[in-house]
Amino acid sequence: MKTNLKRKNYYLDERKIKRAKTILGARTETQAINAASKRDDFMLLQKIRRFFLIVVH
């Protein structure tokens, strides 16, 4: 199965990513971002939006 992985650079607030990792039970930052992007639970997405401020570099 082919994946569409591509390296990206972002500026992330370290405190927010750590908190998101805790809430989502992720071991890595990549896992937290992947989990956040796959969730369809509205309330969880609302919480994640408050934690992440992503600026594309």
Backbone as ProteinMPNN parsed JSONL, in Angstrom:
{"seq_chain_A": "MKTNLKRKNYYLDERKIKRAKTILGARTETQAINAASKRDDFMLLQKIRRFFLIVVH", "coords_chain_A": {"N_chain_A": [[0.844, -1.178, 0.0], [0.627, 2.136, -0.908], [1.81, 5.098, 0.591], [1.137, 8.557, 1.272], [3.256, 10.216, 2.296], [4.91, 13.141, 3.28], [7.503, 15.356, 3.947], [7.185, 18.076, 6.137], [7.567, 21.392, 7.405], [6.845, 23.035, 10.385], [5.942, 25.599, 12.7], [5.395, 25.033, 16.015], [3.684, 25.388, 19.091], [5.302, 24.351, 21.848], [4.262, 23.66, 24.392], [1.572, 23.234, 23.805], [1.632, 21.087, 22.008], [2.668, 19.082, 23.643], [0.603, 18.864, 25.507], [-1.497, 18.05, 23.852], [-0.47, 15.567, 23.08], [-0.664, 14.219, 25.503], [-3.469, 14.251, 25.979], [-4.366, 12.81, 23.764], [-3.071, 10.447, 24.091], [-0.719, 9.853, 22.784], [2.556, 8.758, 21.795], [4.484, 10.108, 20.375], [5.117, 13.292, 18.737], [4.356, 13.264, 16.069], [2.511, 11.148, 16.053], [0.529, 12.315, 17.639], [-0.332, 14.465, 16.044], [-1.234, 13.061, 13.794], [-3.286, 11.528, 14.978], [-4.971, 13.553, 15.853], [-5.767, 14.625, 13.431], [-7.328, 12.604, 12.412], [-9.507, 12.278, 14.023], [-13.022, 12.421, 14.469], [-14.66, 13.34, 16.322], [-16.455, 15.949, 17.508], [-16.159, 17.549, 19.868], [-13.605, 16.841, 20.76], [-12.065, 17.757, 18.625], [-12.513, 20.488, 18.932], [-11.127, 20.969, 21.332], [-8.528, 20.327, 20.509], [-8.067, 22.258, 18.545], [-7.771, 24.479, 20.155], [-5.345, 23.908, 21.332], [-3.434, 23.721, 19.314], [-1.51, 25.864, 17.358], [-0.735, 26.322, 14.334], [1.69, 27.275, 12.128], [2.621, 27.561, 8.891], [5.817, 26.994, 7.602]], "CA_chain_A": [[0.0, 0.0, 0.0], [1.42, 3.35, -1.038], [1.415, 6.2, 1.48], [1.411, 9.897, 0.769], [4.023, 10.923, 3.311], [5.723, 14.24, 2.784], [8.102, 16.111, 5.044], [6.724, 19.457, 6.259], [8.129, 22.142, 8.532], [5.859, 23.88, 11.037], [6.237, 26.139, 14.023], [4.385, 24.57, 16.956], [3.841, 25.754, 20.491], [5.734, 23.119, 22.519], [3.326, 23.316, 25.47], [0.341, 22.737, 23.21], [1.854, 19.758, 21.435], [2.8, 18.155, 24.775], [-0.729, 18.654, 26.079], [-2.239, 17.241, 22.884], [0.051, 14.202, 23.196], [-1.237, 13.649, 26.717], [-4.904, 14.049, 25.78], [-4.591, 11.791, 22.738], [-2.358, 9.226, 24.443], [0.292, 9.611, 21.751], [3.945, 8.689, 22.274], [5.309, 11.061, 19.629], [4.405, 14.442, 18.186], [3.75, 12.833, 14.814], [1.316, 10.384, 16.392], [-0.487, 13.254, 18.13], [-0.874, 15.203, 14.901], [-2.012, 12.108, 12.998], [-4.505, 11.19, 15.712], [-5.833, 14.73, 15.848], [-6.333, 14.818, 12.098], [-8.25, 11.512, 12.104], [-10.657, 12.282, 14.934], [-14.214, 13.095, 13.975], [-15.417, 13.765, 17.491], [-16.485, 17.411, 17.466], [-15.619, 18.152, 21.084], [-12.163, 16.627, 20.767], [-11.49, 18.683, 17.655], [-12.539, 21.815, 19.535], [-10.012, 21.035, 22.278], [-7.272, 20.301, 19.759], [-7.909, 23.57, 17.905], [-7.262, 25.408, 21.166], [-3.962, 23.557, 21.663], [-2.514, 23.861, 18.178], [-1.428, 27.046, 16.507], [0.218, 25.844, 13.349], [2.078, 28.26, 11.125], [3.44, 26.888, 7.878], [7.126, 27.64, 7.375]], "C_chain_A": [[0.889, 1.242, 0.0], [0.894, 4.432, -0.091], [1.804, 7.524, 0.846], [2.126, 10.713, 1.832], [4.876, 11.992, 2.647], [6.239, 15.023, 3.978], [7.637, 17.554, 4.987], [7.401, 20.099, 7.461], [7.071, 23.097, 9.068], [6.446, 24.457, 12.311], [5.086, 25.742, 14.927], [4.708, 25.057, 18.35], [4.119, 24.465, 21.268], [4.774, 22.7, 23.637], [2.045, 22.708, 24.918], [0.522, 21.338, 22.642], [2.009, 18.719, 22.549], [1.435, 17.851, 25.388], [-1.585, 17.793, 25.145], [-1.779, 15.788, 22.938], [-0.57, 13.508, 24.4], [-2.714, 13.318, 26.51], [-5.17, 12.899, 24.82], [-3.884, 10.477, 23.043], [-1.289, 8.855, 23.427], [1.682, 9.577, 22.378], [4.824, 9.729, 21.593], [4.449, 12.224, 19.133], [3.705, 14.073, 16.887], [2.479, 12.039, 15.071], [0.194, 11.301, 16.862], [-1.137, 14.0, 16.972], [-1.72, 14.286, 14.027], [-3.331, 11.762, 13.68], [-5.484, 12.354, 15.686], [-6.504, 14.908, 14.487], [-7.35, 13.745, 11.731], [-9.516, 11.534, 12.951], [-11.845, 12.99, 14.3], [-15.127, 13.518, 15.122], [-15.335, 15.282, 17.605], [-15.851, 18.05, 18.702], [-14.105, 17.987, 21.158], [-11.484, 17.589, 19.794], [-11.478, 20.113, 18.195], [-11.378, 21.994, 20.515], [-8.684, 21.123, 21.539], [-7.031, 21.642, 19.081], [-7.363, 24.597, 18.894], [-5.791, 25.146, 21.475], [-2.977, 23.834, 20.549], [-2.636, 25.23, 17.543], [-0.33, 26.71, 15.521], [0.442, 26.941, 12.312], [2.999, 27.56, 10.142], [4.703, 27.701, 7.63], [7.528, 27.477, 5.946]], "O_chain_A": [[1.797, 1.365, 0.822], [-0.313, 4.649, 0.012], [2.689, 7.589, -0.007], [1.654, 11.78, 2.225], [5.479, 11.772, 1.597], [5.49, 15.317, 4.91], [7.682, 18.189, 3.933], [7.762, 19.416, 8.419], [6.473, 23.867, 8.317], [7.339, 23.869, 12.92], [3.932, 26.07, 14.649], [5.873, 25.129, 18.739], [3.26, 23.586, 21.336], [4.506, 21.511, 23.806], [1.497, 21.771, 25.499], [-0.361, 20.494, 22.788], [1.529, 17.594, 22.411], [1.152, 16.708, 25.745], [-2.312, 16.911, 25.602], [-2.6, 14.875, 22.852], [-0.956, 12.341, 24.32], [-3.153, 12.215, 26.836], [-6.087, 12.106, 25.032], [-4.077, 9.493, 22.329], [-0.99, 7.677, 23.234], [1.953, 10.27, 23.358], [5.807, 10.184, 22.178], [3.22, 12.145, 19.113], [2.586, 14.519, 16.632], [1.477, 12.234, 14.384], [-0.968, 11.085, 16.518], [-2.358, 14.148, 16.932], [-2.794, 14.676, 13.57], [-4.374, 11.711, 13.029], [-6.688, 12.158, 15.517], [-7.669, 15.297, 14.407], [-8.159, 13.953, 10.827], [-10.496, 10.868, 12.615], [-11.69, 14.034, 13.668], [-16.238, 13.998, 14.898], [-14.248, 15.833, 17.779], [-15.081, 19.002, 18.576], [-13.401, 18.906, 21.579], [-10.446, 18.168, 20.111], [-10.536, 20.865, 17.942], [-10.725, 23.038, 20.531], [-7.814, 21.911, 21.911], [-5.895, 22.115, 19.046], [-6.589, 25.478, 18.52], [-5.065, 26.07, 21.842], [-1.814, 24.146, 20.805], [-3.734, 25.692, 17.232], [0.857, 26.803, 15.836], [-0.499, 27.456, 11.708], [4.039, 27.026, 10.527], [4.662, 28.921, 7.47], [8.594, 27.947, 5.547]]}, "name": "protein", "num_of_chains": 1, "seq": "MKTNLKRKNYYLDERKIKRAKTILGARTETQAINAASKRDDFMLLQKIRRFFLIVVH"}
